Amino acid sequence: MVTPLVKAKKLKKRSKQFIRHQSDRFMRIKEAKWRRPKGIDSRVRRRFKGQVKMVKIGYGTNDKHRHILPNGFLKFSVSNVKDLELLLMHNRKYCAEIAHNVSSKKRAMIVERANQLNVKVTNAHARVRTQEQ
């Protein structure tokens, strides 16, 4: 099994989700996703003490750890066997992910070739039917 060249621990500056202001008070804004407060008197927008933290660029992920999967690899989307050949020299940094619109017959060919090239495929078992005896 191929392992990543360097597996760094991803350092999070903030683990809590940014919640929308007053989303706990009203059912109509129960969405969990962040929206910037735009009111003229908003305490959150004016950054008063004790209010909900606002999203800032400083909370961003370090460049070295951005887009790294939990297994330590970077993801590379593959649609055919020819795309897989690009990962021949980079199999310790990138792993292949078969695109969603690839047929089961082509998937089997891609997985077989990936084993020959020692490239990790994240979704190798997707759309694979077991042979009936």
DSSP file (Angstrom, degrees, kcal/mol; ACC not computed):
  #  RESIDUE AA STRUCTURE BP1 BP2  ACC     N-H-->O    O-->H-N    N-H-->O    O-->H-N    TCO  KAPPA ALPHA  PHI   PSI    X-CA   Y-CA   Z-CA
    1    1 A M              0   0    0      0, 0.0     2,-0.3     0, 0.0   119,-0.0   0.000 360.0 360.0 360.0 133.5    0.0    0.0    0.0
    2    2 A V        -     0   0    0     89,-0.0    90,-0.0     1,-0.0   117,-0.0  -0.564 360.0-161.2 -79.9 138.3    1.3    3.4   -1.0
    3    3 A T        -     0   0    0     -2,-0.3    69,-0.1     1,-0.0     2,-0.0  -0.842  27.3 -94.8-116.9 155.0    1.8    6.0    1.8
    4    4 A P        -     0   0    0      0, 0.0     3,-0.2     0, 0.0    89,-0.2  -0.353  26.4-129.0 -68.4 150.1    2.1    9.7    1.6
    5    5 A L  S    S+     0   0    0     87,-2.2     2,-0.4     1,-0.3    88,-0.1   0.932  96.7  15.2 -63.4 -48.0    5.6   11.2    1.5
    6    6 A V        -     0   0    0     86,-0.3     2,-0.7    66,-0.2    -1,-0.3  -0.991  66.3-167.5-130.7 123.2    4.8   13.7    4.3
    7    7 A K        -     0   0    0     -2,-0.4     2,-0.3    -3,-0.2    66,-0.1  -0.864  17.0-173.2-112.1  98.1    1.8   13.3    6.5
    8    8 A A        -     0   0    0     -2,-0.7     2,-0.4    64,-0.2    64,-0.1  -0.658  29.1-112.8 -92.4 144.4    1.5   16.6    8.4
    9    9 A K        -     0   0    0     -2,-0.3     2,-0.5     1,-0.1    -1,-0.1  -0.629  35.2-120.7 -74.1 126.7   -1.1   17.1   11.2
   10   10 A K        -     0   0    0     -2,-0.4     2,-0.6    60,-0.1    -1,-0.1  -0.571  24.2-146.7 -73.7 120.4   -3.6   19.7   10.0
   11   11 A L        -     0   0    0     -2,-0.5     2,-0.5    51,-0.0    51,-0.4  -0.793   9.9-158.0 -93.8 119.9   -3.5   22.7   12.4
   12   12 A K        -     0   0    0     -2,-0.6     3,-0.2     1,-0.1    48,-0.1  -0.833  13.2-163.3 -98.5 130.9   -6.9   24.3   12.8
   13   13 A K  S    S+     0   0    0     -2,-0.5     2,-0.3    46,-0.4    -1,-0.1   0.779  87.1  14.8 -79.1 -27.3   -7.0   27.9   14.0
   14   14 A R        -     0   0    0     45,-0.3    -1,-0.3     1,-0.1    45,-0.0  -0.953  57.3-176.4-148.5 125.9  -10.7   27.5   14.9
   15   15 A S        +     0   0    0     -2,-0.3     2,-0.1    -3,-0.2    -1,-0.1   0.728  62.1  88.5 -94.7 -24.4  -12.6   24.3   15.2
   16   16 A K  S    S-     0   0    0      1,-0.1     2,-0.1     3,-0.0    -2,-0.0  -0.440  82.2-113.0 -74.6 148.4  -16.1   25.7   15.9
   17   17 A Q        -     0   0    0     -2,-0.1     2,-0.7     1,-0.1    -1,-0.1  -0.476  27.8-113.6 -73.7 149.1  -18.4   26.6   13.0
   18   18 A F        -     0   0    0     -2,-0.1     2,-0.3    34,-0.1    -1,-0.1  -0.778  37.9-156.3 -82.5 118.0  -19.2   30.2   12.4
   19   19 A I        -     0   0    0     -2,-0.7     2,-0.1    34,-0.1    14,-0.1  -0.700  20.1-103.7 -99.1 151.7  -22.9   30.5   13.1
   20   20 A R    >   -     0   0    0     11,-0.4     3,-1.9    -2,-0.3     4,-0.3  -0.449  47.2 -93.7 -71.5 141.5  -25.1   33.2   11.7
   21   21 A H  T 3  S+     0   0    0     14,-0.4    -1,-0.1     1,-0.3    30,-0.0  -0.331 106.4   1.3 -60.4 130.2  -26.1   36.0   14.0
   22   22 A Q  T >> S+     0   0    0      1,-0.1     4,-1.2    -3,-0.1     3,-0.9   0.646  86.1 132.4  65.2  20.3  -29.4   35.4   15.8
   23   23 A S  T <4 S+     0   0    0     -3,-1.9     6,-0.1     1,-0.2    -2,-0.1   0.723  70.4  57.7 -71.2 -18.4  -29.8   32.0   14.1
   24   24 A D  T 34 S+     0   0    0     -4,-0.3    -1,-0.2     1,-0.1     6,-0.1   0.638 106.1  49.7 -82.0 -13.8  -30.6   30.6   17.6
   25   25 A R  T <4 S+     0   0    0     -3,-0.9     2,-0.4     1,-0.1    -2,-0.2   0.776 107.9  47.0 -95.5 -29.8  -33.5   33.0   18.1
   26   26 A F    ><  -     0   0    0     -4,-1.2     3,-0.8     3,-0.2    -1,-0.1  -0.936  58.7-150.5-124.6 136.7  -35.6   32.7   14.9
   27   27 A M  G >  S+     0   0    0     -2,-0.4     3,-1.2     1,-0.2    -1,-0.1   0.816  97.2  65.8 -68.0 -29.8  -36.8   29.7   13.0
   28   28 A R  G 3  S+     0   0    0      1,-0.3    -1,-0.2     2,-0.1     3,-0.1   0.677 106.3  41.7 -72.2 -14.9  -36.6   31.6    9.7
   29   29 A I  G <  S+     0   0    0     -3,-0.8    -1,-0.3    -7,-0.2    -3,-0.2  -0.293  72.6 127.9-121.5  48.9  -32.8   31.9   10.0
   30   30 A K    <   +     0   0    0     -3,-1.2    -1,-0.1    -5,-0.1    -2,-0.1   0.424  34.2 125.3 -81.6   0.8  -32.1   28.4   11.2
   31   31 A E        -     0   0    0      1,-0.1   -11,-0.4    -3,-0.1    -8,-0.0  -0.366  56.5-146.8 -64.3 139.2  -29.5   27.8    8.4
   32   32 A A        +     0   0    0    -13,-0.1    -1,-0.1     2,-0.1   -12,-0.1   0.682  67.0 100.7 -80.3 -17.8  -26.1   26.8    9.8
   33   33 A K  S    S-     0   0    0      1,-0.1   -13,-0.2   -14,-0.1     2,-0.2  -0.367  78.7-105.3 -77.0 151.5  -24.1   28.6    7.1
   34   34 A W        +     0   0    0    -15,-0.1     2,-0.4   -14,-0.1    -1,-0.1  -0.464  34.4 179.4 -76.4 137.3  -22.5   31.9    7.7
   35   35 A R        -     0   0    0     -2,-0.2   -14,-0.4   -16,-0.0     0, 0.0  -0.995  32.9-113.6-134.5 138.6  -23.9   35.2    6.3
   36   36 A R        -     0   0    0     -2,-0.4     2,-0.3   -16,-0.1   -16,-0.0  -0.483  30.1-119.1 -73.0 133.0  -22.3   38.5    7.0
   37   37 A P        +     0   0    0      0, 0.0    -1,-0.1     0, 0.0    17,-0.0  -0.549  32.9 176.7 -71.3 134.5  -24.3   40.9    9.1
   38   38 A K        +     0   0    0     -2,-0.3    -2,-0.0     3,-0.0     2,-0.0   0.312  30.9 126.3-122.8   6.0  -25.1   44.1    7.2
   39   39 A G    >   -     0   0    0      1,-0.1     3,-0.8     2,-0.1     6,-0.1  -0.326  62.7-128.8 -70.3 150.7  -27.3   46.1    9.5
   40   40 A I  T 3  S+     0   0    0      1,-0.2    -1,-0.1     5,-0.0     0, 0.0   0.797 109.6  34.7 -70.5 -27.1  -26.4   49.7   10.4
   41   41 A D  T 3  S+     0   0    0      4,-0.0    -1,-0.2     5,-0.0     2,-0.1   0.237  84.8 143.1-107.6  12.5  -26.7   49.1   14.1
   42   42 A S    <>  -     0   0    0     -3,-0.8     4,-1.6     1,-0.2     5,-0.1  -0.318  40.1-157.2 -64.8 127.6  -25.4   45.5   14.2
   43   43 A R  T  4>S+     0   0    0      2,-0.2     5,-2.2     1,-0.2     4,-0.2   0.852  94.3  51.1 -69.6 -35.1  -23.3   44.6   17.2
   44   44 A V  T >45S+     0   0    0      3,-0.2     3,-1.2     1,-0.2    -1,-0.2   0.928 109.2  48.8 -70.3 -44.4  -21.7   41.7   15.4
   45   45 A R  T 345S+     0   0    0      1,-0.3    -1,-0.2     2,-0.1    -2,-0.2   0.873 112.2  49.2 -62.4 -36.5  -20.7   43.8   12.4
   46   46 A R  T 3<5S-     0   0    0     -4,-1.6    -1,-0.3    -5,-0.0    -2,-0.2   0.436 112.2-125.2 -84.3   1.2  -19.2   46.5   14.6
   47   47 A R  T < 5 -     0   0    0     -3,-1.2    -3,-0.2    -4,-0.2    -2,-0.1   0.903  38.2-176.0  59.8  50.2  -17.3   43.8   16.5
   48   48 A F    > < -     0   0    0     -5,-2.2     3,-1.4     1,-0.1    -1,-0.1  -0.415  36.0 -89.2 -72.8 154.2  -18.5   44.5   20.0
   49   49 A K  T 3  S+     0   0    0      1,-0.2    -1,-0.1    -2,-0.1     3,-0.1  -0.366 109.7  20.4 -64.6 138.5  -17.1   42.5   22.9
   50   50 A G  T 3  S+     0   0    0      1,-0.3    -1,-0.2    -3,-0.1     2,-0.1   0.492  96.9 119.5  84.9   3.4  -18.9   39.3   23.7
   51   51 A Q  S <  S-     0   0    0     -3,-1.4    -1,-0.3     1,-0.2     2,-0.1  -0.367  76.1 -68.5 -94.2 176.7  -20.6   38.9   20.4
   52   52 A V        -     0   0    0     -2,-0.1    -1,-0.2     1,-0.1     2,-0.1  -0.393  57.5-109.9 -63.6 137.9  -20.4   36.2   17.8
   53   53 A K        -     0   0    0     -2,-0.1     2,-0.2    -3,-0.1   -34,-0.1  -0.462  31.2-134.0 -70.7 141.8  -17.0   36.0   16.0
   54   54 A M        -     0   0    0     -2,-0.1     2,-0.2   -10,-0.1    -1,-0.1  -0.643  25.7 -97.0 -94.7 155.3  -17.0   37.1   12.4
   55   55 A V        +     0   0    0     -2,-0.2     2,-0.3     3,-0.0    -1,-0.1  -0.521  49.5 176.2 -69.7 132.8  -15.3   35.3    9.6
   56   56 A K    >   -     0   0    0     -2,-0.2     3,-1.3     1,-0.1     4,-0.1  -0.935  43.5-116.1-136.3 159.9  -11.9   36.7    8.8
   57   57 A I  G >  S+     0   0    0     -2,-0.3     3,-1.8     1,-0.3    -1,-0.1   0.766 108.5  72.0 -66.4 -24.9   -9.1   35.8    6.4
   58   58 A G  G 3  S+     0   0    0      1,-0.3    -1,-0.3   -45,-0.0    -3,-0.0   0.685  87.0  63.5 -66.3 -18.1   -6.8   35.1    9.4
   59   59 A Y  G <  S+     0   0    0     -3,-1.3   -46,-0.4   -46,-0.0    -1,-0.3   0.472  81.1 121.0 -82.1  -1.0   -8.8   31.9   10.2
   60   60 A G  S <  S-     0   0    0     -3,-1.8     2,-0.1     1,-0.1   -47,-0.1  -0.123  70.3 -97.7 -64.8 159.7   -7.7   30.4    6.9
   61   61 A T        -     0   0    0      1,-0.1    -1,-0.1   -49,-0.1     5,-0.1  -0.461  42.9 -97.0 -77.4 147.8   -5.8   27.2    6.6
   62   62 A N    >>  -     0   0    0    -51,-0.4     4,-0.9    -2,-0.1     3,-0.8  -0.328  31.9-120.2 -60.0 144.2   -2.0   27.2    6.1
   63   63 A D  G >4 S+     0   0    0      1,-0.2     3,-0.5     2,-0.2    -1,-0.1   0.850 111.9  56.1 -58.1 -36.2   -0.9   26.8    2.5
   64   64 A K  G 34 S+     0   0    0      1,-0.2    -1,-0.2     3,-0.0   -56,-0.1   0.825 114.8  37.7 -66.1 -30.8    1.0   23.6    3.2
   65   65 A H  G X4 S+     0   0    0     -3,-0.8     3,-1.2   -54,-0.1    -1,-0.2   0.419  87.1 118.6-103.7   0.9   -2.1   21.9    4.7
   66   66 A R  T << S+     0   0    0     -4,-0.9     3,-0.1    -3,-0.5    -3,-0.0  -0.473  83.9   4.9 -73.2 138.4   -4.8   23.2    2.4
   67   67 A H  T 3  S+     0   0    0      1,-0.2     8,-0.6    -2,-0.2     2,-0.4   0.553  90.3 143.5  68.2  12.3   -6.7   20.6    0.3
   68   68 A I  B <   -A   74   0A   0     -3,-1.2    -1,-0.2     6,-0.1     6,-0.2  -0.693  45.4-135.1 -84.0 131.8   -5.0   17.7    2.1
   69   69 A L    >   -     0   0    0      4,-2.9     3,-2.1    -2,-0.4    -1,-0.0  -0.344  28.6-102.2 -75.6 163.4   -7.3   14.7    2.7
   70   70 A P  T 3  S+     0   0    0      0, 0.0    -1,-0.1     0, 0.0   -60,-0.1   0.752 122.0  61.4 -59.7 -23.3   -7.2   12.9    6.1
   71   71 A N  T 3  S-     0   0    0      2,-0.1     3,-0.1     1,-0.0    -3,-0.0   0.513 120.3-107.6 -82.5  -2.3   -5.1   10.2    4.6
   72   72 A G  S <  S+     0   0    0     -3,-2.1   -66,-0.2     1,-0.3     2,-0.2   0.378  81.6 112.3  98.6  -4.2   -2.3   12.7    3.8
   73   73 A F        -     0   0    0    -69,-0.1    -4,-2.9   -68,-0.1     2,-0.3  -0.594  64.8-122.8 -99.5 161.0   -2.7   12.9    0.0
   74   74 A L  E     -Ab  68  94A   0     19,-2.3    21,-2.9    -6,-0.2     2,-0.3  -0.802  36.7-112.9 -94.2 146.8   -3.9   15.6   -2.3
   75   75 A K  E     - b   0  95A   0     -8,-0.6     2,-0.4    -2,-0.3    21,-0.2  -0.607  30.3-175.6 -86.9 139.2   -6.9   14.7   -4.5
   76   76 A F  E     - b   0  96A   0     19,-1.8    21,-2.4    -2,-0.3     2,-0.3  -0.979  22.5-133.0-133.7 120.6   -6.6   14.4   -8.3
   77   77 A S  E     - b   0  97A   0     -2,-0.4     2,-0.4    19,-0.2    21,-0.2  -0.560  22.2-164.9 -78.8 132.6   -9.7   13.7  -10.4
   78   78 A V  E     + b   0  98A   0     19,-2.6    21,-2.7    -2,-0.3     3,-0.1  -0.963  21.7 169.9-122.7 130.4   -9.3   10.9  -13.0
   79   79 A S  S    S+     0   0    0     -2,-0.4     2,-0.3     1,-0.2    -1,-0.1   0.632  70.3   6.5-110.3 -21.6  -11.7   10.3  -15.9
   80   80 A N  S  > S-     0   0    0     22,-0.1     4,-1.0    30,-0.1     3,-0.3  -0.902  81.8 -92.0-150.9 178.6   -9.7    7.7  -17.9
   81   81 A V  H  > S+     0   0    0     -2,-0.3     4,-1.0     1,-0.2     3,-0.2   0.830 119.4  60.6 -67.8 -31.9   -6.6    5.6  -17.8
   82   82 A K  H >4 S+     0   0    0      1,-0.2     3,-0.5     2,-0.2     4,-0.5   0.877 100.4  54.3 -64.8 -37.4   -4.6    8.3  -19.6
   83   83 A D  H >4 S+     0   0    0     -3,-0.3     3,-1.0     1,-0.2     4,-0.3   0.838 102.3  59.7 -62.2 -32.2   -5.2   10.7  -16.8
   84   84 A L  H >< S+     0   0    0     -4,-1.0     3,-1.5     1,-0.2    -1,-0.2   0.801  91.3  67.3 -67.4 -29.8   -3.8    8.2  -14.4
   85   85 A E  G X< S+     0   0    0     -4,-1.0     3,-1.4    -3,-0.5     4,-0.3   0.759  88.1  68.1 -63.8 -24.0   -0.5    8.1  -16.1
   86   86 A L  G <  S+     0   0    0     -3,-1.0     3,-0.4    -4,-0.5    -1,-0.3   0.764  95.3  56.1 -66.1 -23.9    0.1   11.7  -14.9
   87   87 A L  G <  S+     0   0    0     -3,-1.5     3,-0.3    -4,-0.3    -1,-0.3   0.340  75.3 103.5 -90.1   7.1    0.4   10.4  -11.4
   88   88 A L  S <  S+     0   0    0     -3,-1.4     3,-0.5     1,-0.2    -1,-0.2   0.907  92.3  29.5 -57.1 -46.5    3.2    8.0  -12.2
   89   89 A M  S    S+     0   0    0     -3,-0.4    -1,-0.2    -4,-0.3     3,-0.2   0.536 122.7  52.2 -90.7  -7.9    5.9   10.2  -10.6
   90   90 A H    >>  +     0   0    0     -3,-0.3     4,-2.6    -4,-0.2     3,-1.3  -0.018  65.1 121.6-118.2  29.3    3.7   11.8   -8.0
   91   91 A N  T 34 S+     0   0    0     -3,-0.5    29,-0.4     1,-0.3    -1,-0.1   0.610  74.2  55.0 -73.9  -9.5    2.1    8.7   -6.4
   92   92 A R  T 34 S+     0   0    0     -3,-0.2   -87,-2.2   -88,-0.1   -86,-0.3   0.551 117.6  33.9 -94.8  -9.0    3.4    9.7   -2.9
   93   93 A K  T <4 S+     0   0    0     -3,-1.3   -19,-2.3     1,-0.2     2,-0.3   0.755 118.0  42.9-110.5 -39.5    1.8   13.2   -3.1
   94   94 A Y  E  <  -b   74   0A   0     -4,-2.6    26,-0.4   -21,-0.2     2,-0.3  -0.830  59.5-159.7-113.1 147.7   -1.4   12.8   -5.0
   95   95 A C  E     -b   75   0A   0    -21,-2.9   -19,-1.8    -2,-0.3     2,-0.3  -0.924  25.2-116.8-118.6 152.7   -4.1   10.1   -4.9
   96   96 A A  E     -bc  76 121A   0     24,-2.8    26,-2.6    -2,-0.3     2,-0.4  -0.627  21.1-167.7 -89.1 144.2   -6.6    9.5   -7.7
   97   97 A E  E     -b   77   0A   0    -21,-2.4   -19,-2.6    -2,-0.3     2,-0.2  -0.979  23.9-129.4-128.7 120.1  -10.3    9.9   -7.3
   98   98 A I  E     -b   78   0A   0     -2,-0.4   -19,-0.2   -21,-0.2   -21,-0.1  -0.495  31.3-110.9 -71.5 132.1  -12.4    8.5  -10.2
   99   99 A A    >   -     0   0    0    -21,-2.7     3,-1.2    -2,-0.2    -1,-0.1  -0.176  22.4-116.6 -62.7 155.7  -14.9   11.1  -11.5
  100  100 A H  T 3  S+     0   0    0      1,-0.3    -1,-0.1    -3,-0.1    -2,-0.1   0.733 108.9  57.8 -69.0 -22.7  -18.6   10.5  -10.8
  101  101 A N  T 3  S+     0   0    0      2,-0.0     2,-0.4     0, 0.0    -1,-0.3   0.142  77.9 113.4 -98.4  21.3  -19.6   10.1  -14.5
  102  102 A V    <   -     0   0    0     -3,-1.2   -22,-0.1     1,-0.1    -4,-0.0  -0.778  67.7-119.7 -94.3 135.1  -17.2    7.2  -15.3
  103  103 A S     >  -     0   0    0     -2,-0.4     4,-2.2     1,-0.1     5,-0.1  -0.192  21.5-111.2 -71.4 164.5  -18.9    3.9  -16.2
  104  104 A S  H  > S+     0   0    0      1,-0.2     4,-1.8     2,-0.2     5,-0.1   0.823 116.7  54.9 -67.4 -31.2  -18.3    0.7  -14.1
  105  105 A K  H  > S+     0   0    0      2,-0.2     4,-1.3     1,-0.2    -1,-0.2   0.928 111.4  43.2 -67.3 -44.8  -16.3   -0.9  -17.0
  106  106 A K  H  > S+     0   0    0      1,-0.2     4,-2.5     2,-0.2    -2,-0.2   0.854 109.3  59.3 -67.7 -35.2  -13.9    2.0  -17.2
  107  107 A R  H  X S+     0   0    0     -4,-2.2     4,-2.7     1,-0.2     5,-0.2   0.910 103.2  51.4 -59.6 -43.0  -13.6    2.1  -13.4
  108  108 A A  H  X S+     0   0    0     -4,-1.8     4,-2.0     1,-0.2    -1,-0.2   0.893 110.6  48.7 -62.5 -39.2  -12.4   -1.4  -13.3
  109  109 A M  H  X S+     0   0    0     -4,-1.3     4,-2.2     2,-0.2    -1,-0.2   0.899 111.8  49.2 -66.5 -40.2   -9.7   -0.6  -15.9
  110  110 A I  H  X S+     0   0    0     -4,-2.5     4,-2.2     2,-0.2    -2,-0.2   0.918 111.8  48.0 -65.8 -43.5   -8.6    2.5  -14.0
  111  111 A V  H  X S+     0   0    0     -4,-2.7     4,-1.8     2,-0.2    -1,-0.2   0.892 111.5  50.6 -65.0 -39.6   -8.4    0.6  -10.7
  112  112 A E  H  X S+     0   0    0     -4,-2.0     4,-1.3    -5,-0.2    -1,-0.2   0.923 112.7  45.3 -63.9 -44.7   -6.4   -2.2  -12.3
  113  113 A R  H  X S+     0   0    0     -4,-2.2     4,-2.0     1,-0.2    -2,-0.2   0.850 109.0  57.1 -68.1 -34.3   -3.9    0.3  -13.9
  114  114 A A  H  X>S+     0   0    0     -4,-2.2     5,-2.7     1,-0.2     4,-0.6   0.873 104.0  52.8 -64.7 -37.0   -3.6    2.2  -10.6
  115  115 A N  H  <5S+     0   0    0     -4,-1.8     3,-0.4     3,-0.2    -1,-0.2   0.875 109.0  49.9 -65.1 -36.8   -2.5   -1.0   -8.8
  116  116 A Q  H  <5S+     0   0    0     -4,-1.3    -2,-0.2     1,-0.2    -1,-0.2   0.885 115.1  42.8 -67.3 -38.5    0.2   -1.5  -11.5
  117  117 A L  H  <5S-     0   0    0     -4,-2.0    -1,-0.2     2,-0.1    -2,-0.2   0.472 110.9-121.2 -86.7  -2.1    1.4    2.1  -11.0
  118  118 A N  T  <5 +     0   0    0     -4,-0.6     2,-0.4    -3,-0.4    -3,-0.2   0.913  60.3 150.6  60.1  45.7    1.1    1.9   -7.2
  119  119 A V      < -     0   0    0     -5,-2.7     2,-0.3    -8,-0.1    -1,-0.2  -0.920  45.8-125.4-109.0 132.7   -1.3    4.9   -7.1
  120  120 A K        -     0   0    0     -2,-0.4   -24,-2.8   -29,-0.4     2,-0.5  -0.601  19.0-158.4 -78.2 134.4   -3.9    5.1   -4.4
  121  121 A V  B >   -c   96   0A   0     -2,-0.3     3,-0.8   -26,-0.2   -24,-0.2  -0.968   4.6-159.2-114.0 122.3   -7.5    5.4   -5.5
  122  122 A T  T 3  S+     0   0    0    -26,-2.6     3,-0.2    -2,-0.5   -25,-0.2   0.896  91.1  32.3 -70.7 -40.2   -9.9    6.8   -2.9
  123  123 A N  T >  S+     0   0    0    -27,-0.3     3,-1.1     1,-0.2    -1,-0.3  -0.334  74.6 135.6-112.9  51.1  -13.1    5.5   -4.4
  124  124 A A  T <  S+     0   0    0     -3,-0.8    -1,-0.2     1,-0.2   -13,-0.1   0.776  71.2  52.1 -68.9 -27.0  -11.9    2.3   -5.9
  125  125 A H  T >  S+     0   0    0     -3,-0.2     3,-1.0    -4,-0.1    -1,-0.2   0.383  80.9 118.8 -93.9   5.1  -14.8    0.2   -4.6
  126  126 A A  T <  S+     0   0    0     -3,-1.1     3,-0.1     1,-0.2    -3,-0.0  -0.512  84.3   0.4 -75.0 138.2  -17.5    2.4   -6.0
  127  127 A R  T 3  S+     0   0    0     -2,-0.2     2,-0.6     1,-0.2    -1,-0.2   0.786  91.6 142.3  57.1  33.9  -19.9    0.9   -8.5
  128  128 A V    <   -     0   0    0     -3,-1.0     2,-0.4   -21,-0.1    -1,-0.2  -0.919  36.5-156.2-106.6 121.2  -18.2   -2.5   -8.3
  129  129 A R        -     0   0    0     -2,-0.6     2,-0.2    -3,-0.1     3,-0.0  -0.751  18.4-120.6 -94.6 141.4  -20.5   -5.5   -8.5
  130  130 A T        -     0   0    0     -2,-0.4     2,-0.3     1,-0.1    -1,-0.0  -0.560  32.9-106.9 -78.0 144.2  -19.5   -8.8   -7.1
  131  131 A Q        -     0   0    0     -2,-0.2     2,-0.3     1,-0.1    -1,-0.1  -0.530  31.2-129.5 -72.5 132.3  -19.4  -11.7   -9.5
  132  132 A E              0   0    0     -2,-0.3    -1,-0.1     1,-0.1    -3,-0.0  -0.672 360.0 360.0 -84.5 136.7  -22.2  -14.2   -9.0
  133  133 A Q              0   0    0     -2,-0.3    -1,-0.1     0, 0.0    -2,-0.0   0.454 360.0 360.0 -83.3 360.0  -21.2  -17.9   -8.8
